[in-house]
Amino acid sequence: MDYTVRAVYVDGVLRPLEPLPLSNGQSVEITVRLGQHELAQHWQAWRDFLDNLEPLSEEQLRLLEDSAQRRPLFRPFAWDK
């Protein structure tokens, strides 16, 4: 059975914010998704960076677009799916 619980990461350990119906020592599989607040901070940092760039020439824009098509940085993140 699957459960979705919120947790915080403290000193290298994920700590659930509510009790889990698990036995001591039980093995589980964890999928980590950032909360909406953390995602908003991530994208705001990119927006702030981009807002402070000098205008690009047509050639620079073309090179940037070409690079964006090839680099994982510009592809959707696993947590965006």
N, C-alpha and C positions, 0 to 999 in steps of 0.2 A: 504494500500500500504506500502511496506517496503522500507526503506532507509538505506544505510550504510554511516556513516560519521565518521571521526576521531574526537576524543575529548581528552582533557587532564583533569586529576583529580586534582583539586586545592581546598585545605581547605575543603574537604568533599563533593565537588560538581563536577559533570562531566560537563565540558564546551565544547560544540561543537566548532570545528574550522571553521565551515561554517554555514550560516543561514539554519534553518529548516523550511519547509512549514507547521508549526503547529499554531493552535490558542492558545492564552493565556489561561492557565489552562487545556489544552487538556491532557488527560492521554495517556501514551505510555508504551510499554513494552520494556525493554532494555536487550540485550545480550552483555556481556562484553568479549572481546578477547584482550589479550595483543598484542601489536605491535611486529613485528619481532625483533626490537632492544631489547625490554625488554625480549623476549624469549631467544635471544642469550645471554644476560647477565645472565639470570637464569641458563642456561645450562653451561655457562663458569664457573660459581661459582662451580658447581658440578664437572666439569672436573678438575679444580684447586685443589679441595679437594681430589679427587681420585688420582691425580698425586702425591700427597704428602704422601700417605699411605705407610706404610711398606709392603713388600710382605706378603701375607697370606699363611698359611699352607694349605694342601689339606683339612684337617678337617674344618678349618675356611672357606674356599671357599664353601664347601658343606653346612655348616650351613648358610652362607650368601645367597646362591642360594635358599635354602629351605625357608628362611625368605622372600626373595624377591617375592616369589610366593604367599605369604599370606598377604603382606602389601600393602595398597593403594598407598604409596609413590612411588612404583615402577610400578604402573599401569599408562596407559596414562592419562594425565590431560584432563579435559573437553575442554580446548582450543586447544588441539592437534588434535581434531577430525575434 
